[in-house]
Amino acid sequence: MIDVCGFKADQQRVGEIASAREISEAIVAIPVDGKGMPFNIDIGAYKQQITNMSQGKPPVTAGSFGGIQNDIQETSISRMYNLMKKYYIPPDMDFSQDDNFSQMQMKPFVMYIFEFTHTLTKQDLSNIWQNVMPDISIKAEKQKSVFEHEIGKPWEFFGTLGQEGFPDNVRWKVFKVKKRARNNYFNITKTSEVGKGFAFSSKAELEVFGSNPESELPFSYNWPYDFCSLVELAKVNSEVTFEPEE
């Protein structure tokens, strides 16, 4: 049959186990007031920083926010936004998906996201493919994640507090979130020679992913991260340090 059909008969490797692979999860801690309401972020500061990042600029550029002298490469707002894009936030809290600033359905609010990672070895990955648990599943590993920023700066969390001081009676909503997996099949296969022949076959398929066929769905299945758990126990500490201005 191979000879009749003109197929080329040779041997090829189907796949290769990576030498290592990093996995991650995150803990979200949302400060709320005595009524259980989150603390809103200044909408002007949020829009300006997200717009700058979408244009490849630092979130805060020199001359903005009253004429600061130098660019600021990362703020609490920009860090939060980037991590929201990396992890699945509950849809009723995920204001990062709303890029139409003129008609935002949800006001941005303060959200601390603490990231935790672990590197799977080649042997771990081999075990997983054979349905055997990796070492991290039977051995606890302690990690520390810090999210810190200045208070009172207009480009940071609580930037509108001014002289009022830090809010009283702060409580916390704490939960775990999973990393976003790629859910566009063609983004996974397009790098292989075989995958190049399989593109969107209809306008309906293309519309699912918007005008860009390389885009990902904002909410979809999330294999493999929804089928494993990395962080099982967490302790959250909040501190405010007072220092004299330089």
C-alpha positions as CSV (number, residue, x, y, z in Angstrom):
1,M,0.0,0.0,0.0
2,I,2.9,2.4,0.8
3,D,4.4,1.8,-2.6
4,V,1.1,2.1,-4.5
5,C,0.2,5.3,-2.8
6,G,3.7,6.7,-3.1
7,F,4.2,7.4,0.6
8,K,7.6,7.8,1.9
9,A,8.5,5.1,4.5
10,D,10.9,6.1,7.2
11,Q,11.1,6.5,10.9
12,Q,10.5,9.8,12.8
13,R,10.3,10.7,16.4
14,V,6.9,11.6,17.6
15,G,8.0,13.8,20.5
16,E,10.7,14.7,22.9
17,I,10.4,15.3,26.6
18,A,11.5,18.7,27.6
19,S,14.6,19.0,29.9
20,A,12.5,21.1,32.4
21,R,9.1,22.9,32.6
22,E,8.0,25.6,35.0
23,I,4.5,25.4,36.4
24,S,2.9,28.1,38.5
25,E,-0.2,29.1,40.5
26,A,-1.1,32.3,42.3
27,I,-2.9,33.4,45.5
28,V,-5.2,36.5,45.1
29,A,-5.8,38.7,48.1
30,I,-8.4,41.5,47.7
31,P,-8.6,44.1,50.5
32,V,-12.2,45.1,51.4
33,D,-13.7,47.6,53.7
34,G,-16.1,47.1,56.6
35,K,-19.0,46.6,54.2
36,G,-17.1,44.0,52.1
37,M,-16.5,46.4,49.2
38,P,-13.1,46.5,47.4
39,F,-11.0,49.6,47.2
40,N,-11.3,51.2,43.7
41,I,-8.3,52.2,41.7
42,D,-8.3,55.7,40.1
43,I,-9.7,55.1,36.7
44,G,-7.5,57.8,35.1
45,A,-4.3,56.2,36.4
46,Y,-5.4,52.8,35.4
47,K,-6.3,53.7,31.8
48,Q,-3.1,55.7,31.3
49,Q,-0.9,52.9,32.5
50,I,-2.6,50.1,30.5
51,T,-2.6,52.3,27.4
52,N,1.1,52.9,27.8
53,M,1.8,49.2,28.1
54,S,-0.3,48.3,25.1
55,Q,1.9,50.7,23.1
56,G,5.1,49.1,24.3
57,K,5.9,51.9,26.8
58,P,6.6,51.8,30.5
59,P,3.4,52.1,32.5
60,V,4.5,55.5,33.8
61,T,6.5,57.7,31.5
62,A,8.6,60.8,32.4
63,G,6.5,63.9,32.5
64,S,3.2,62.3,33.4
65,F,1.4,62.4,36.8
66,G,2.5,65.9,37.6
67,G,5.9,65.8,35.8
68,I,7.9,62.9,37.3
69,Q,11.5,62.9,36.1
70,N,12.0,59.3,35.0
71,D,10.1,56.4,33.5
72,I,8.7,53.8,36.0
73,Q,9.1,50.3,34.6
74,E,6.6,48.6,37.0
75,T,3.9,49.8,39.4
76,S,1.5,47.9,41.6
77,I,-1.2,48.5,39.0
78,S,0.9,47.3,36.0
79,R,2.1,44.2,37.9
80,M,-1.5,43.3,38.9
81,Y,-2.7,43.8,35.3
82,N,0.0,41.5,33.9
83,L,-0.7,38.8,36.4
84,M,-4.4,39.1,35.7
85,K,-3.6,38.3,32.1
86,K,-1.5,35.3,33.1
87,Y,-4.0,33.7,35.5
88,Y,-7.7,32.9,35.4
89,I,-9.5,35.5,37.5
90,P,-13.2,34.8,38.2
91,P,-15.2,36.5,35.4
92,D,-17.1,38.7,37.7
93,M,-13.8,40.2,39.0
94,D,-11.7,40.2,35.8
95,F,-11.8,43.8,34.7
96,S,-8.6,43.2,32.7
97,Q,-10.7,41.7,29.9
98,D,-12.5,45.0,29.4
99,D,-10.2,46.9,27.0
100,N,-12.9,49.4,25.9
101,F,-12.1,52.1,28.5
102,S,-14.9,54.4,27.3
103,Q,-17.5,51.8,28.3
104,M,-15.9,49.8,31.1
105,Q,-18.5,47.6,32.7
106,M,-16.4,47.0,35.9
107,K,-14.4,49.5,37.8
108,P,-10.8,48.4,38.5
109,F,-10.0,47.7,42.2
110,V,-7.0,46.8,44.3
111,M,-6.0,43.1,43.8
112,Y,-2.8,41.7,45.2
113,I,-1.6,38.6,43.3
114,F,1.1,36.4,44.8
115,E,2.8,34.1,42.3
116,F,4.3,30.7,43.2
117,T,6.4,28.5,40.8
118,H,8.0,25.1,40.6
119,T,10.3,23.6,38.0
120,L,9.5,20.1,36.9
121,T,12.5,18.0,35.9
122,K,12.8,15.8,32.9
123,Q,12.1,12.8,35.1
124,D,9.1,14.5,36.6
125,L,7.7,15.1,33.1
126,S,8.4,11.5,32.1
127,N,6.6,10.3,35.2
128,I,3.5,12.5,34.4
129,W,3.3,11.1,30.9
130,Q,3.2,7.6,32.4
131,N,0.5,8.7,35.0
132,V,3.0,8.6,37.9
133,M,3.1,11.5,40.4
134,P,6.1,13.9,40.2
135,D,8.3,14.5,43.3
136,I,6.5,17.8,44.2
137,S,3.2,15.9,44.7
138,I,4.7,14.0,47.7
139,K,7.2,16.5,49.1
140,A,6.2,19.9,50.4
141,E,8.2,22.9,49.3
142,K,8.1,26.3,51.1
143,Q,8.1,29.5,49.1
144,K,7.7,33.2,49.9
145,S,6.1,35.7,47.5
146,V,6.1,39.5,48.2
147,F,4.0,42.2,46.6
148,E,5.1,45.7,47.8
149,H,4.6,49.3,46.7
150,E,4.5,52.8,47.9
151,I,1.3,54.4,49.3
152,G,0.2,57.9,48.3
153,K,1.7,57.9,44.8
154,P,-1.0,58.5,42.2
155,W,0.3,55.7,40.0
156,E,0.1,53.0,42.8
157,F,-2.6,51.2,44.8
158,F,-4.3,53.6,47.2
159,G,-2.8,56.5,45.3
160,T,-5.7,58.8,46.1
161,L,-5.4,58.5,49.9
162,G,-3.3,61.6,50.3
163,Q,-3.2,62.8,53.8
164,E,-6.2,60.7,54.9
165,G,-4.0,57.7,55.7
166,F,-4.5,54.0,55.2
167,P,-8.1,52.8,55.5
168,D,-9.3,51.3,58.7
169,N,-10.9,47.9,59.3
170,V,-9.3,46.3,56.2
171,R,-10.4,42.7,55.7
172,W,-9.3,40.3,53.0
173,K,-10.9,38.0,50.4
174,V,-8.3,35.3,49.6
175,F,-8.5,32.6,47.0
176,K,-6.3,30.6,44.6
177,V,-6.2,31.0,40.8
178,K,-4.8,28.8,38.0
179,K,-2.5,29.8,35.2
180,R,-4.0,30.4,31.8
181,A,-3.4,27.6,29.3
182,R,-3.4,28.1,25.5
183,N,-6.9,27.2,24.2
184,N,-6.4,27.9,20.5
185,Y,-5.5,24.5,19.0
186,F,-3.8,26.1,16.0
187,N,-1.5,28.1,18.2
188,I,-0.2,24.8,19.6
189,T,0.3,23.0,16.2
190,K,1.3,25.8,13.9
191,T,5.0,25.4,14.6
192,S,5.1,21.9,13.2
193,E,5.3,21.1,9.5
194,V,2.2,19.0,9.7
195,G,0.2,21.7,11.6
196,K,0.8,24.3,8.8
197,G,-1.7,22.6,6.6
198,F,-4.5,23.0,9.1
199,A,-5.9,26.5,9.3
200,F,-9.4,27.9,9.9
201,S,-11.7,26.5,7.4
202,S,-14.7,28.8,7.8
203,K,-15.6,32.3,8.7
204,A,-17.5,30.9,11.7
205,E,-14.4,29.3,13.1
206,L,-12.4,32.6,12.6
207,E,-15.0,34.6,14.4
208,V,-14.7,32.5,17.5
209,F,-11.2,33.9,17.9
210,G,-12.0,37.4,16.7
211,S,-10.1,39.0,13.8
212,N,-6.8,37.5,14.9
213,P,-6.6,33.7,14.4
214,E,-3.7,33.6,16.8
215,S,-5.7,35.0,19.7
216,E,-6.9,33.0,22.7
217,L,-10.4,32.7,24.2
218,P,-10.8,34.8,27.4
219,F,-12.5,31.9,29.2
220,S,-12.3,28.3,28.1
221,Y,-11.0,24.8,29.1
222,N,-7.7,25.1,31.0
223,W,-5.8,21.8,30.6
224,P,-3.5,20.9,32.3
225,Y,-3.6,23.5,35.1
226,D,-7.2,22.8,36.2
227,F,-6.2,19.1,36.7
228,C,-3.5,19.7,39.2
229,S,-2.8,21.7,42.3
230,L,0.4,23.4,43.3
231,V,-0.4,25.6,46.3
232,E,-2.2,23.7,49.1
233,L,-1.5,25.9,52.1
234,A,-0.8,29.7,52.3
235,K,-0.4,32.3,55.0
236,V,-0.9,36.0,54.1
237,N,0.7,38.8,56.1
238,S,0.1,42.5,55.4
239,E,2.4,45.2,56.7
240,V,2.7,49.0,56.4
241,T,6.1,50.6,56.9
242,F,6.4,54.3,57.7
243,E,9.7,55.9,56.6
244,P,10.7,59.6,56.3
245,E,10.8,61.0,52.8
246,E,14.2,61.4,51.2
